Amino acid sequence: MGAGKSTLGPALAERLGRPFVSIDKVVEERAGSSVAEIFAARGEPAFRELEERAALELLGRRPLSVIELGGGGLGSATTRGALEASAFTLHLLTTPDEAWDRVSASGRPLARDRDEFQALFEERRALYEAANGSAGDLDGAVLAAAGAHVSKGALELLDQLVPGSGDVELVADERVDSLYGDSVRAALGSRVAGSHVVPAGERAKTAEEAKRLWSALEVGRDGTIVALGGGCTIDVGGFVAATYLRGVAWISVPTTLLAQVDAGIGGKTAIDLPEGKNLVGAFHWPARAVIDPEVLATLPAAEIENGRAEVVKTSLLAGEPLWELETFEQVRRCAAFKSAVCLRDPHDRSDRAQLNLGHTFAHALEAASGFSISHGHAVALGLLAALRLSGLEEDARIVQKVLRPEPVRVDREKARAALARDKKVLGGNVRLVLLDAPGRPRWGVELPTESVFAALDSILAA
């Protein structure tokens, strides 16, 4: 009590698009009495019985909900079993002093004596720490629910962050392997059963590379693939994990800004075909995304700029200038935003589509260039095209100022053909993500073909 469940819970439910339910409120409604009145008239054992009954019913309910459960509810072995079977349990971090300051004047039955309160906190500590994840704020709660761990020095904690006890095989970008491969293998220790290096960039995302990895892997069904590198390495590593032995666990360890704020989160995995980008793929959520912003210190300036395009995209969707934050907070906020969207829509059937803002045009540019244009440059131009179609010229000027993308020279007909093959095309019509305003995206928007082609032409060099 006093950790902030009743404040953070409804906010978390809103972020995840789920109902919020307070077990205390359910008990009070059914009993026709407040928790304090139940304690006073019938004693704590009677309240715990009502609490357990409500918890068991709610944990078996669909659709999924964010459920607020008091710390004392963990005293029931039956409730703990139901939580383990049916729920992701989140521990909200606080200290006994902080919690006491918040609840000492509330009149709660178990918050009337400071020494007893402190003793109760210590008595329950082990139960709290057995939770699936922990957090101190809303973004932290979203990240924990998504299995995303964002911290400085996280690479050194990989032995603790890779779940299970089976063998691990590492799939690493050739450049990243030279920088961090040895330290990652040292952190994972004896669990490392093999290492595989893939080319940097889009050259990793080919059917040939996937086939080479499938043939080289020896990990069993209880093993884990760790994908270490930028977005392309994450894509091919995750895709191979999704398809090898019909799916094995994998860990995303993104090392570029682009991958830390976007590609490393959410479980979309894919490889490219000559006809277009990401045309063969699978949804396969990583068991954990381990994000260490400290590795960005070795990232070339061009790659930082590459990732800034995804930061600006997230900023437009969130309606906040996240690109103005310092690097750690920028990564954390962007990762939390994408995590929430993907948790709401894990299989891309509704509002996850908003994450494609600017990407329909970007993928067309990349395919038409033979993937010689960087993803960030293509996304920056795609954002300009989408904002112009949205009628947001002022925001387009801000993107131009922040990212400074130059129009690219590619074959116009190839770009148009790639646009028509985009995964979001339905019935021959290109469907776009546009904005009514920053923070107010619309997806599945169909416009006249001539308008879409005109927007594409506006980002092509003469």
C-alpha positions in Angstrom: 0.0 0.0 0.0 1.2 3.5 -0.8 3.2 2.3 -3.8 0.9 4.1 -6.2 -1.2 1.3 -7.6 -4.4 3.3 -7.7 -2.7 6.1 -9.5 -0.5 4.3 -11.9 -2.9 1.4 -12.6 -5.6 3.4 -14.5 -2.9 5.2 -16.4 -1.2 1.9 -17.4 -4.6 0.5 -18.4 -5.2 3.5 -20.7 -1.7 3.1 -22.3 -2.4 -0.6 -22.9 -6.0 -0.2 -24.1 -7.3 -2.4 -21.4 -9.9 -2.1 -18.6 -8.7 -1.3 -15.1 -10.1 -3.2 -12.1 -9.4 -2.7 -8.4 -10.0 -5.8 -6.4 -10.6 -3.7 -3.3 -13.4 -1.9 -5.1 -14.9 -5.2 -6.3 -14.9 -6.5 -2.7 -16.4 -3.3 -1.4 -19.2 -3.3 -4.0 -20.1 -7.0 -3.3 -19.9 -6.6 0.5 -21.7 -3.2 0.5 -19.0 -2.0 2.9 -15.6 -0.3 2.8 -12.4 -2.3 3.3 -12.0 -0.5 6.7 -15.6 -1.4 7.7 -15.0 -5.1 6.7 -11.8 -5.2 8.8 -13.6 -3.6 11.8 -16.7 -5.7 11.7 -15.5 -9.1 10.4 -11.7 -9.0 10.8 -8.8 -9.4 8.3 -9.4 -13.1 7.6 -12.8 -12.4 6.3 -11.5 -9.6 4.0 -8.8 -11.9 2.7 -11.3 -14.6 1.9 -13.4 -12.1 -0.1 -10.2 -10.7 -1.7 -9.1 -14.2 -2.8 -12.5 -15.0 -4.3 -12.5 -11.8 -6.3 -8.9 -12.2 -7.5 -9.5 -15.8 -8.8 -12.6 -14.7 -10.7 -10.9 -11.6 -12.2 -7.7 -13.5 -13.2 -9.8 -15.9 -15.2 -11.7 -13.2 -17.1 -11.3 -12.1 -20.7 -10.6 -9.6 -22.2 -7.3 -8.9 -20.4 -7.3 -6.3 -17.7 -5.0 -4.3 -15.6 -5.8 -5.5 -12.1 -4.9 -3.7 -8.9 -4.1 -6.2 -6.1 -3.2 -5.2 -2.6 0.1 -6.5 -1.3 -1.7 -8.6 1.3 -3.4 -10.6 -1.4 -0.1 -12.3 -2.1 -0.4 -14.0 1.3 -2.8 -16.4 -0.3 -1.0 -19.4 -1.9 -4.1 -19.9 -4.1 -3.9 -16.3 -5.4 -0.2 -16.6 -6.0 -0.8 -19.8 -8.1 -3.5 -18.0 -10.1 -1.2 -15.1 -10.7 1.6 -17.4 -11.9 -0.8 -19.2 -14.3 -2.7 -16.2 -15.7 -1.0 -12.9 -15.2 2.1 -10.8 -15.6 2.7 -9.5 -12.1 4.2 -6.0 -11.7 5.9 -4.8 -8.5 5.7 -1.0 -8.0 8.9 0.1 -6.4 8.7 2.2 -3.3 10.4 2.5 0.2 8.7 2.0 3.5 9.1 5.7 4.3 7.6 6.8 1.0 4.7 4.4 1.4 4.1 5.5 5.0 4.1 9.2 4.1 1.4 8.5 1.5 -0.9 6.4 3.6 -0.4 7.2 7.3 -3.3 9.7 7.3 -5.6 7.5 5.2 -7.2 5.6 8.0 -6.3 2.2 6.4 -6.5 -0.6 8.9 -2.9 -1.7 8.4 -1.4 1.8 8.3 -2.0 3.0 11.8 1.3 2.3 13.5 4.6 3.1 11.8 6.6 0.3 13.4 4.0 -2.3 12.5 3.8 -0.9 9.0 7.6 -1.2 8.6 7.5 -4.8 9.9 4.7 -5.6 7.5 6.7 -4.2 4.6 9.7 -6.3 5.5 7.5 -9.4 6.0 6.0 -9.1 2.5 9.2 -8.0 0.7 10.1 -11.5 -0.6 6.6 -11.9 -2.0 6.8 -8.5 -3.8 10.3 -9.3 -5.3 9.0 -12.6 -6.8 7.0 -10.5 -9.3 7.6 -10.9 -13.0 8.8 -7.3 -13.3 9.2 -4.1 -11.4 8.9 -0.4 -12.1 8.8 3.0 -10.5 6.9 5.0 -13.1 4.4 4.6 -16.0 7.0 4.2 -18.7 8.9 1.7 -16.6 5.6 -0.3 -16.1 5.0 -0.4 -19.8 8.6 -1.5 -20.5 8.4 -4.2 -17.9 5.2 -5.5 -19.3 6.8 -5.6 -22.7 9.9 -7.4 -21.4 12.1 -4.4 -22.3 15.0 -3.7 -20.0 16.5 -0.2 -20.5 19.6 0.6 -18.4 23.1 1.9 -18.7 25.5 -1.1 -18.6 22.8 -3.6 -19.4 25.1 -5.7 -21.6 27.0 -6.7 -18.5 23.8 -8.1 -17.0 22.9 -10.4 -19.9 23.6 -13.5 -17.8 20.8 -12.3 -15.5 18.5 -11.0 -18.3 18.4 -14.0 -20.6 15.6 -16.2 -19.2 15.9 -20.0 -18.8 18.9 -22.2 -18.4 19.3 -23.6 -21.9 22.1 -23.0 -24.4 22.4 -19.6 -26.1 23.6 -18.9 -29.7 24.6 -15.4 -30.6 23.8 -13.8 -34.0 25.8 -10.6 -34.3 26.4 -7.9 -36.8 30.0 -8.2 -38.1 30.9 -4.6 -36.9 29.1 -5.0 -33.6 30.7 -8.4 -32.9 34.2 -6.8 -33.2 33.2 -4.2 -30.6 31.0 -6.0 -28.2 31.0 -9.7 -29.1 33.7 -10.8 -26.6 32.1 -8.9 -23.7 28.6 -10.3 -24.5 30.0 -13.9 -24.7 31.9 -13.3 -21.4 28.7 -12.0 -19.8 26.7 -15.1 -21.0 29.5 -17.4 -19.9 29.2 -21.2 -20.3 25.7 -20.9 -21.8 27.1 -19.8 -25.2 26.9 -22.8 -27.5 27.8 -20.9 -30.7 28.3 -17.5 -32.4 27.3 -16.5 -35.9 28.3 -13.3 -37.7 26.0 -11.7 -40.3 26.8 -8.8 -42.7 26.1 -5.3 -41.6 22.9 -3.6 -42.9 20.3 -4.9 -45.3 22.7 -7.5 -46.6 21.9 -9.5 -43.5 18.2 -9.7 -44.3 18.3 -12.1 -47.2 16.9 -15.6 -47.7 20.5 -16.8 -48.2 21.6 -15.5 -44.8 18.5 -17.0 -43.1 19.2 -20.3 -44.7 22.9 -20.2 -43.6 21.8 -19.5 -40.0 19.2 -22.3 -40.0 21.8 -24.8 -41.2 24.4 -23.6 -38.6 22.3 -23.5 -35.5 22.4 -26.3 -33.0 20.4 -24.9 -30.2 17.5 -27.1 -28.9 13.9 -26.1 -28.2 14.9 -25.0 -24.7 17.6 -22.7 -26.1 17.7 -19.0 -26.9 19.0 -17.0 -29.8 20.5 -13.6 -28.9 20.4 -11.1 -31.7 23.1 -8.4 -31.2 23.3 -5.4 -33.6 21.2 -2.9 -35.5 17.7 -3.2 -36.9 18.7 -5.6 -39.7 20.5 -8.0 -37.4 17.5 -7.9 -35.0 15.2 -8.6 -38.0 17.0 -11.6 -39.4 17.9 -13.0 -35.9 14.3 -12.8 -34.8 13.0 -14.2 -38.0 15.4 -17.2 -37.8 14.3 -17.7 -34.2 10.6 -17.6 -35.2 11.1 -20.3 -37.8 13.9 -22.6 -36.5 12.3 -25.7 -34.9 9.0 -23.9 -35.4 10.0 -21.2 -33.0 12.6 -20.9 -30.3 13.0 -18.1 -27.7 15.1 -15.1 -28.6 16.6 -11.9 -27.1 16.8 -8.6 -28.9 20.0 -6.7 -28.0 19.8 -3.5 -30.2 23.0 -1.5 -30.5 21.9 1.4 -32.8 19.7 4.3 -31.9 17.2 3.2 -34.6 17.0 -0.3 -33.2 16.8 0.8 -29.6 13.8 3.1 -30.2 12.1 1.0 -32.8 13.3 -2.2 -34.5 14.4 -4.0 -31.4 10.9 -3.8 -29.8 7.6 -5.5 -30.6 8.4 -8.8 -32.2 8.1 -8.0 -35.9 10.7 -10.0 -37.7 11.4 -10.2 -41.4 13.8 -10.5 -44.3 13.7 -8.7 -47.7 13.0 -9.9 -51.2 14.3 -8.2 -54.4 10.7 -7.0 -54.9 10.5 -5.2 -51.6 11.4 -4.8 -48.0 10.2 -7.0 -45.2 8.0 -9.1 -47.5 8.7 -12.4 -45.6 8.4 -12.3 -41.9 6.7 -13.5 -38.7 5.5 -12.0 -35.4 7.7 -13.5 -32.7 7.9 -11.4 -29.5 11.4 -11.5 -27.9 11.6 -13.0 -24.5 13.4 -9.8 -23.6 14.7 -6.7 -25.3 18.0 -5.6 -23.6 18.7 -2.0 -24.4 21.9 -0.4 -23.2 22.1 3.3 -24.4 25.8 3.4 -23.4 26.7 1.4 -26.6 25.6 4.3 -28.7 28.9 6.1 -27.7 30.6 3.9 -30.4 28.0 4.6 -33.0 29.1 6.6 -36.0 27.5 10.1 -36.4 25.7 9.0 -39.6 24.0 6.1 -37.7 22.9 8.5 -34.9 21.2 10.6 -37.6 19.8 7.4 -39.1 18.1 6.7 -35.8 16.9 10.2 -35.2 14.4 9.8 -38.0 12.6 7.1 -35.9 12.8 9.3 -32.8 11.1 12.1 -34.8 8.5 9.7 -36.1 7.7 8.6 -32.5 7.6 12.3 -31.4 5.0 13.1 -34.1 2.9 10.1 -33.0 3.2 11.0 -29.3 2.7 14.7 -29.8 5.9 15.6 -27.9 9.4 16.7 -29.1 11.2 13.7 -27.7 14.2 14.5 -29.9 15.0 17.3 -27.5 15.6 15.0 -24.6 19.0 13.7 -23.6 19.9 10.4 -25.1 19.0 8.0 -22.3 15.6 9.5 -21.7 15.0 9.8 -25.4 15.6 6.1 -25.9 13.5 5.2 -22.8 10.5 7.3 -23.8 10.5 6.1 -27.4 10.9 2.5 -26.4 8.0 2.8 -23.9 5.8 4.5 -26.5 6.4 1.7 -29.1 6.1 -1.0 -26.4 2.6 0.3 -25.4 1.4 0.4 -29.0 2.7 -3.2 -29.6 1.1 -4.5 -26.4 -2.2 -3.1 -27.5 -1.9 -4.6 -30.9 0.7 -7.4 -31.0 -0.3 -8.7 -34.5 -0.7 -5.4 -36.3 -4.5 -5.5 -36.7 -5.4 -2.0 -35.6 -3.5 0.9 -34.1 0.0 -0.6 -34.4 -0.3 0.6 -38.0 0.4 4.1 -36.8 4.1 3.1 -36.4 4.3 3.0 -40.2 4.1 6.8 -40.4 6.3 7.8 -43.3 7.3 4.2 -43.9 5.2 3.5 -46.9 7.1 6.1 -48.8 10.4 5.1 -47.1 10.1 1.5 -48.1 9.4 2.5 -51.7 12.5 4.6 -51.8 14.7 1.9 -50.3 13.4 -0.8 -52.8 13.8 1.5 -55.8 17.4 2.3 -54.7 18.3 -1.4 -54.3 18.5 -0.7 -50.6 21.4 1.7 -51.1 19.6 4.5 -49.2 19.8 4.4 -45.4 16.6 3.6 -43.6 16.7 6.8 -41.6 17.2 9.0 -44.7 14.2 7.2 -46.3 12.0 7.6 -43.3 12.9 11.3 -42.9 11.7 11.8 -46.5 8.7 9.6 -46.0 7.7 11.7 -43.0 7.8 14.9 -45.1 5.6 13.2 -47.7 3.1 12.1 -45.1 3.0 15.5 -43.4 2.4 17.2 -46.7 -0.5 14.9 -47.4 -1.8 15.6 -43.9 -1.8 19.3 -44.6 0.7 19.9 -41.8 3.2 22.1 -43.6 4.5 23.7 -40.4 5.3 20.3 -38.9 7.0 19.3 -42.2 9.2 22.3 -41.9 10.2 21.3 -38.4 11.1 17.8 -39.6 13.1 19.4 -42.4 14.9 21.5 -39.9 15.6 18.7 -37.4 16.5 15.9 -39.9 17.7 17.9 -43.0 16.9 15.1 -45.5 17.9 15.8 -49.1 15.6 14.5 -51.9 17.0 11.2 -53.4 17.6 10.2 -57.0 15.9 6.9 -57.7 13.9 5.6 -60.7 10.5 7.1 -60.3 8.7 4.2 -61.9 10.4 1.7 -59.7 9.5 3.7 -56.6 5.9 3.9 -57.7 5.8 0.1 -58.4 7.3 -0.6 -54.9 4.7 1.7 -53.4 2.0 -0.4 -55.0 3.5 -3.6 -53.5 3.6 -2.2 -50.0 2.3 -4.6 -47.3 -0.5 -2.2 -46.4 -2.0 -2.1 -49.9 -5.6 -3.4 -49.9 -7.6 -4.0 -53.0 -4.9 -2.2 -55.1 -5.2 0.9 -52.9 -2.2 2.3 -51.0 -3.2 2.9 -47.3 -1.3 5.6 -45.5 -0.7 6.8 -42.0 -1.5 10.5 -41.7 -1.8 13.0 -38.8 -4.7 15.2 -38.0 -2.2 16.9 -35.7 0.9 15.7 -33.7 -0.3 13.1 -31.3 -3.4 12.4 -33.4 -2.6 9.8 -36.1 -5.0 8.2 -38.6 -4.2 4.9 -40.4 -5.7 3.0 -43.3 -6.2 6.3 -45.1 -6.8 6.0 -48.8 -6.2 9.0 -51.1 -6.4 9.4 -54.9 -3.4 7.7 -56.6 -2.4 11.0 -58.2 -2.1 12.7 -54.8 0.0 9.8 -53.4 2.3 9.8 -56.4 2.6 13.6 -56.2 3.8 13.3 -52.6 6.3 10.7 -53.6 7.6 12.9 -56.4 8.1 15.7 -54.0 10.8 13.8 -52.2 12.6 12.7 -55.3 15.5 14.6 -56.8 14.9 16.0 -60.2 
